[in-house]
Amino acid sequence: MQDTTQESREQALVRLMQVYGDSVKRMCCVYLHDLPSAEDAAQETFIKAFEHIEALLGGEIRNEKAWLMRIAINTCKDTLRSSWLRHIDRRKAIEELPLSITPAHEEHLALTQAIMALPPKLKDIVLLHYYQDLNLRTCAQILNISAPTATRRLAQAQKRLQQELERS
């Protein structure tokens, strides 16, 4: 019986990695601005997910993508707070980011740079809503904020982005 349970846990993890692995890695890359660190954070995300996979298998988690994105964001925040990374210059030019997350058109470069310059609370909502294509209610759940707060943050981010793009 325990082998079956362990097997189903492992199968669930493999499925999560196949379905969401690329999205998790991209989110981590955007957050950390460094591909090797993003790959480590994505791997840590799936390790943490595996540690709590019973909640998913037991039906306690309704939206697995939201659940994984929350774990990924928290993992990235932990990585950024770590004492080791505080002493490293992790800034990268937008052109140095992996091709899969670099905008395809030059006209999007200014927008991407403006998004990356937003304060973390505003950047989080923009990345989750537009980049991960999640609705505001799900974004609010991931960020552990109310839906009206998510709506307000998105509006603030849009206003700042519009002002920044008008200046450029």
N, C-alpha and C positions, 0 to 999 in steps of 0.2 A: 504493500500500500504506500509506504513512504517513497519507494522508487517512482511510483506513478505520480505522486505529488511533486517530487523533485523534477521529474521529467516535464510535467505540465508547467511548472515555474520556469524552467529553462526554455521551453517552447514559447511561452509568453514573452520572455525577454528577447528571444531571437526575433519574434514577430515585431515587437516594438522597435528593435534596432533596424530591421529592414524597412519598416514603414516610416519611422520618424528620425532615423539616424542622421540623414542629411540635414533636416531642418534643425535638429538640436546642434549639430556641429556649426551650421551657419550662424545660428543665434549666438553661440559661444564666441565665434570668430568676430562677429560684429561687436560684442561686448568687450572682448579682450584685445582686439586689434593685433592678434598674433596667432598664426595657424597652429604652431606646436602647442601653445597654451590652450587654444580652443579644442584641439584634439584630446588633450588631457582632461579638460573640463567636461567634454562630451562623454568620455569614457567614465569619468567619475559620476556623471549624471545617471548613466545606465547602471552603475554599481549601486548607487543609492536607490534607484528604482527597483532593482532586483531585491534589495533588502526589505522593501515594503510591497512586493508584488502580490502578497496575499490580499491586500486591500483591493487591488485591481481584479484579481481572480474572484474575490468574494462579492464583487459588484458595488463596493463602497465608492468607487471612482467612476463618475459618469462620463467624463471627457478625458481620455487618456492623453491627448495632445496637450491640453491645458495643464494636466498633472505633470507631464514631462517638462514643459516649458517653465513651469514654476520651479521645479528641481534644478533645471539648467541655469536659470537666472540666479537663484540662490547660490548655486555652486560657483558661478562667475563672480558674484559679489564677494563670496568667501575668498576666492583666488585673488581678487583685487585688494582685499584687506590684509592678505598674508604679508608678513614682514619681508619676505624675499622679494616679492614683486614691487614693493615700494621703492626699492633701490635700483630698479631697472627702468631705463627709458623705453617704454613700450609704444610710443607714438609711431605710427606708420602713415606714410602718405597714402592717400586713397588708391593710388596706382599700384601700391605694394600689396594690397589685399588680394586674396585669391580671386581668380577670374570668375568663379561662380557667384561671388557676391559683389563684384565690381559692376557698376552700371554699364549697360551696353552702349549708351549714347552719351556723347560729351555734354549735352545740355542737362543731363541728370547729375553731373559732377557737383555742381553748386548745391543742388538739393541734398545730395548725399552728405556733403561736407557740413551743411547746415544741420541736418539731422544728427550727425555725430557730435556736433557742438552743443546740442541741447543739454540741459541739466538731466541727470539720470531719471528722475521721475517722469519727465516729459518724453525723454527718449524711449523709455520702457514702453509706454502706451503706444507710441508711434510704431515701434518695431513689432509689437505684438499685433496691433490692429491691421497695419498695412503690410508689413513684411511677412508675418505668419498667417495673415488673413483670418484672424479671429474676431468674433463679434465683441462689442464692448462689455457685455455681461461676462463673457469668458475672460476677457482681459482683466476685469475687475476681480474676478475670483483668483486668477493667477497672482495678481499684485496684492491681494488681500485688502482691497479697498472697496468702497461702495460703488454701485453703478453710476450714480450722479457724479461722484468724484472722478471716475474714469472719463465720463463725458466732458467734465470741466477741464481735466488735464489735456485731453485730446484737442479741445477748442483752444486752450492756451498754446499748445504746441503748434497748431496750425497757424495761429496768429503770429507767433514768433518766427515761424518759417517764412510766412508771407512777407513780414517786415524785412527779414534778412535777405530774401531773394530780391526784393525791391531795391535794397541798398546796393546789391552787387551789380 
